[in-house]
Amino acid sequence: MTKGQKRKRFRSMLVPHTGKDLQHAPLVETAWLVDGMIPSTGVTFLHGPTTAGKSALTWAIGNAVQTGNPLFGMPTVKAKVLFVSLDMAESPLKMRWFGTKDKPKPPSARFNPEFNCTFPPMFPFIEDNEDGDIFRDEFKDSIKPYGLIIIDALGRFVGDTISGPDATRCYQYLRQVLGEKACILIHHDNKKDEDYSGTKRWIDFAQHQLHLKPPTPGSIMRTLKQGKSQLAADRDEPWKLMIDSDGKICLYDEAQIARARLKKAMKLARRDIPGFNKLKGRKRDKALGEVIGKSDRHVRTLRKKARLKEPKLYLVGGYVP
């Protein structure tokens, strides 16, 4: 870019808008692509530890927005979605979704993407040179049809995610290229997150933050917590999720989980405890507790949960039987 071109671009950036101009300007069509979760504009910074399920979550979001179908009971606005896969090449991603020729996944276990995907072998998005300028122009043209762009993941095109200048430059370029489009930028949390660097620096520049945490020891529940946001009110209650080994996500259903655990306990008890079918009441509960390493009180709690009729709305998850 020549000095004259730079001057022209900077001059256009500094043109003021009067209050009356803003009052009469067209309003944004909608605030959310996924109601309360994914804004319709700006960068949503989705981060969490490796294997937390960030990619799987964005696949579910992508399908919901692409089709306009609700996501876990939450309304969506239909828009074209592009998934930019930098973390996985085409072949391993297809293996994860569909399996292989010799070991194809059964239909119930397949993830069938409705959105478009691209697998660029290089992504010089933040390079401050001629290659970077050309790439950003081409990328901007390529995303024109789309309302949501998902980039997986930040570390694949930003070598030093702790660098302040790299974070600043990346967000500046995202703003130039995206315009008013929505983007989900996926990032793996740093192992050490105590100081003001790495993940925290990228959060500061984002318009919206979501943090996905893996299950705690002994649990299968993951939590998705909204953090800093310029676009939404503070949300104290996290979304509760469970993601199965196939990457499928569904409403968190405590009753379904309790019924599955009871079913497993019954199977083990019939196999390992002579005369189990004749046991009743507390003796039966105690026997069930023994085979799963829990108390009879825990078994009664499972029974109560198993009688629940509906999962709570907006609490989302998948289930591993």
N, C-alpha and C positions, 0 to 999 in steps of 0.2 A: 504494500500500500504506500503510495507516494505521500509526501508531506501535505500536498494540496488536498488529496482525498481524505487524509486524517482530519485536516481542519474542517472540511465540509461535514464529515460525520460528527465531530465533536460539536459543531455549531448546531446541527439538527437536534442533538441530545439536550441542548441547553435552552431550547425554545420554551418560554413560559406558557402556562395555560391559565386563563382567567377563571375566577370562581364561577362566572356565568357560563363559560364554556363547559366546565365540568358538570354544572347542574343540568345542562341540556344534552350532554353527551349520552349515547346509548348505554344502558345498563348491561352488566354481565348477565348472560342468559340464566345461569344457575350457579350457586355457590359450591355445589358438591357433585362429583361424579358418583361417589358412593356416600350416601347420606351420613354425615358425621364422621367419616373416616378418611376419604380421599377428596381433597378440594379439586375444583374444576380448573384451577390455574395455579401456576407456581410450582416450586420443587417440594415434594414430600420426601424427606430423608428417612428412609426405613433402615434401621440398623439393629444388630444383635450379634451374638456369638456365632461362630461357625456351627452349622447343623441345627440352628434354632428353627429353621423352616421358612426363611425369608423368601426364597425363590418360590416355594410351593404356595405361599400366601399370595404373592403377586400373580401367579398363574390363575388362581381363583378370582382375584380382582379383575384380571384381564378378561377372562371369559364373561364375567358378570357385566362389565362395562361394554364389551363388544356386542353382547346380545341384548343388553337392556334388562336382563332378568335380575330380580332382587338377589342380594348377597347376604345370606344368613338373616333374612327377614328385613334387611335394610334396602330401601329403594335406591335404584341407580339411574343414571342418565346415560342413554345409549350414545356411544362414540367409538370411532375406530381406534384400535389399540395396536401399537407396535412394540414387540419385545426385542430389545437389543441384547443378545446373549454374548457377553464377553467372558463369562466365567466358564461356560461349557460350549464346546463346539457342537456342530449339528448331530454327529453320530452318538456321542454319550447322552445328549439331551433326549434324542429319540429312544435310546435304550431305556432311559429312566421313565419315559412316558408310555412306551409301547412294548418294551422288552426286545427280544431278538428273534430271528427266524427260527432258531432251534428251541428257544424258550420264550414264545410270545406270552404277553400278559393276558389273562382272561378279560373279557369285556368289562367286567365290574371293577377291575383293578387298573384299567387304562385311564390316563388323563388325556382327553381329547381337546386340544387347543382350538378355540374359535378365532383367536387373534393371529396377526401376522408376526413372523419372526425374521430376524436378520442375524447373521453370524460373521461380522467383520473380523478378519484375522489381525487387523491392526486398527487402532482408534486414536489417531493423533489429535484429539479434540482440544487439548490445552497447549499444544505446541505453539510457541510464539514466533512463527516463521512463515515462509510462503506455503509450505506443506499444510500447516495448520489452518491458514486462511482459506486455502482451496478446499480442504476437508470440511470445514465448518460451513462454507457456502453450499457444498454438495449435500451435506447432512440436512441443512435447513430446507433445501428443495425436496429431499426424500421424505421428510416428515409432514409435508403440507397436508396430506389427506387425513392425518391422525389427530385425535383429540387427547390421547394419553400415550406417552412414551415411557416405557419401563427400561431402565439401564441396569444390567446385572453384570458386573458390579464396579464400584468406584475404583477399587484397588487395581483393576486391570488396565486402566488408562491414566491413572495418576500414580506415578512411581513412589512419591513421598507424601503420604496422606497426613503427615504431621506438619508439613510445610505450610506456614501461613500464606505466603505469596501464591502457592499453588491453589489453595482453597479459594482465595480471593479471585484469581484469574479464572478458575473453573466456573464459579458462579456468575461472573461477569459474562463469560461466553455463553453459558446456559441461558441467561436472560436475553442475550442478543439473538440466539438461535431459536429459542422456544417461543418468544413473544408471549402470547396469552395462553399458550398450551399448558397442559398439566404434565408433570414428569414425576415418576417415582425413581429415586436414586438409591440403590441398594449398597450397603456398606457393612463390612465385617468389623465388629468392635475390636479395639485394641485390647491386648491382654492386660496392659496396665493403663487404667483410665483415671488415675488420681489427679494428674496435673492438667493444666489448661493446654491441652494439645490433642492431636489426633481427632478422635470422634467428636469431642466437645467443640473443637474449632469449626467442624463442618456443620454441626447443629446450629451454631450461631448464625450462619449465613442462610440456612433453609427457611422457607416460609412455614413449613409444617413438619413436625417430627413424630415418628412412631418408633417405639422400641419394643422388639420382640424378644422375650426371654424364654429360654428352654425350660423343660420341667426340672423341678427340684428333686433331689434324691428321694426315691420311693413314690414319686408322683408321675403322672403322664399328662398333666395339664401345663400348657404354656400360656403366657400372658402377653397381650399386646397393649402397651400403655401409650397414650398420647402424651407427649411432652410439650415443649415450646411450640406455640402456634400463633401466627399473625392473623389467622383466618377463622379460628374457632374459640369458643369459650373453654375454660379449663375443664377437663374431664377427670374426675377423681377415680371413677370406677373403670378398671381395665377391661378389655375384652378378654374372655377366657377361651382358649383354643386348645384343641388337640389335633395333631397331624399324624396320620398313619404312615406306614412305611412306603405306601404308594403315592404319598403326597396329597391324598384326598382330605378335604376339609368339610365339616358339616357342623350344624348347630351342636353346641355342647349339651349333651343329654345325660344328666346325672343318673336318671332312672335306667337308661340303657346300659350304662357302665355297671350299675349295681346288679342288674339282672344277669349280665354276662359273668360277673364274679360269682354270683350265687350258682349259676349253671355249672361253672367250672368246679366249684366246691362240691356240688352234688355228685358230679361225675367221679371226682376223686374219692369221695366218701363211700359211694357204692362199690368202688373197686377195692378200697383199702380197709374198710371197717366192716367186719362181719355183723350181720343183723341190722345194718343201718336203716333199712326200709321200715323196720318195726319201731324205730325210735320216734318219740314225739316230744313236742314242747322244747323245754330248755335243754334236755339231753340231746335232742336232734341238733339244736343250735351249737351246743358245745362240741359235738362231733364235727360239724361243718367248720367250726373255728379251728379245730385241731389240724385239719388237713390243709388249711391255708395259712396256718401260723398266726391266727388271730383269736380274740376272745369271743365268747358267746354274745357278749354285748355288741361287739362289732358286727356280728352276723345279723342281729336284730336291727341295727342301724341300716345295714344294707337292705333289709326287707322293707323298711320304711321308705327309703329312697327309691326302691324298685316300684313302689306304688304311685310315684309321681306321674302325672299324666302328660305334662308338656314341659319341654326345656324352656328356660327363661329367654325371652327375646333379647337379641343383641349380645348374648353370650355365645361365642362361636367355637367350633372345634371339630375334630375328627376323632375316630375311636379305634383303638387297637384291641381286638378281642383276645 
